[in-house]
């Protein structure tokens, strides 16, 4: 499995593990439709370790870079 923070822009990742995130963050991701099994893409990375814009099912969400370190999955080929 690959950490979401390690993939390049516009690569797709199927989320396999959210268990290392705290409960509140998992809940917020679930509320916007990002769960295990979702296919997610990094649309934009902001400079200086800032947040990233991700997209899942046409919905874009900003997430802290630190949070992406704890989202794991498999690259979609």
Secondary structure, 3 states (H helix, E strand, C coil): CEEHHHCCCCCEEEEEECCCCCHHHHHHHHHCCCCCCCEEEEEEECCCCCCEEEEECCEEEEECHHHHCCCEEEECC
